[in-house]
Amino acid sequence: MLKMVWVMLLVLTMFSGVFVFISNRKHLLATLLSLEFIVLAIYSLLFLYLISLGLEMYFTMVFLTFAVCEGALGLSILVSMIRTHGNDYFQSFSVLQC
């Protein structure tokens, strides 16, 4: 019963991260933080699932590797956007500009 409460709580945190990601945000940093929140919830769900089945934890290390790569790419985009445009507002960023 306690395990089901944890799963429901993690699903709620994942959907709250999805809601923040979908909602109209001005800053790229808020979007990146919501993506990391979603990744953390998915990692926790994956960890609980693998523990309950008694399987190996190697896949969690692969998942964490991809999560770190995603975070590093997002931060590099944020830094390059701040260097070129001076802020991280989506309104000042256009894909058509070179």
C-alpha positions in Angstrom: 0.0 0.0 0.0 2.8 2.4 0.9 4.5 1.6 -2.4 1.4 2.6 -4.3 1.3 5.9 -2.5 4.9 6.6 -3.6 4.0 5.7 -7.2 1.0 8.0 -7.2 3.1 10.8 -5.6 5.8 10.4 -8.2 3.2 10.4 -11.1 1.7 13.6 -9.6 5.2 15.2 -9.5 5.8 14.2 -13.1 2.5 15.6 -14.3 3.1 18.8 -12.4 6.5 19.1 -14.2 4.7 18.5 -17.5 2.1 21.2 -16.6 4.9 23.7 -15.9 6.6 22.8 -19.2 3.5 23.2 -21.2 2.4 26.4 -19.6 3.4 29.7 -21.2 6.8 30.5 -19.6 8.9 33.5 -20.5 12.3 32.2 -19.4 14.3 29.3 -20.8 15.7 28.5 -17.3 12.2 27.7 -16.0 11.6 25.4 -18.9 14.9 23.6 -18.3 14.1 23.2 -14.6 10.7 21.7 -15.4 12.4 19.2 -17.8 14.9 18.2 -15.0 11.9 17.8 -12.6 10.3 15.5 -15.1 13.5 13.5 -15.5 13.9 13.2 -11.7 10.3 11.8 -11.4 10.8 9.4 -14.2 14.1 8.2 -12.7 12.4 7.6 -9.4 9.6 5.7 -11.0 12.1 3.6 -13.0 14.0 2.9 -9.8 10.9 1.7 -7.9 9.9 -0.4 -10.9 13.2 -2.2 -11.1 13.4 -2.7 -7.4 10.0 -4.2 -7.3 10.9 -6.7 -10.1 14.3 -7.5 -8.6 16.2 -6.6 -11.7 19.6 -5.1 -12.2 20.2 -1.4 -11.8 22.4 -0.9 -14.9 19.7 0.8 -16.9 19.3 3.5 -14.2 23.0 4.4 -14.8 22.4 4.7 -18.5 19.3 6.8 -17.8 21.2 9.1 -15.5 23.9 9.5 -18.2 21.4 10.6 -20.7 19.7 12.9 -18.2 23.1 14.6 -17.5 23.8 15.0 -21.2 20.3 16.6 -21.6 21.0 19.0 -18.8 24.4 19.9 -20.1 23.0 20.6 -23.6 20.2 22.7 -22.1 22.6 24.8 -20.1 24.9 25.3 -23.1 21.9 26.5 -25.1 21.0 28.8 -22.2 24.6 30.2 -22.0 24.8 30.8 -25.8 21.4 32.5 -25.8 22.4 34.8 -23.0 25.7 35.7 -24.7 24.0 36.5 -28.0 20.8 38.1 -26.9 21.6 39.3 -23.4 18.7 37.5 -21.6 16.8 34.3 -21.6 13.4 35.5 -22.7 11.7 33.5 -25.4 10.3 36.7 -27.0 13.7 38.1 -27.8 14.9 34.8 -29.4 14.1 34.1 -33.0 15.2 31.0 -35.0 15.4 33.0 -38.2 18.1 35.3 -36.9 21.7 34.3 -37.6 
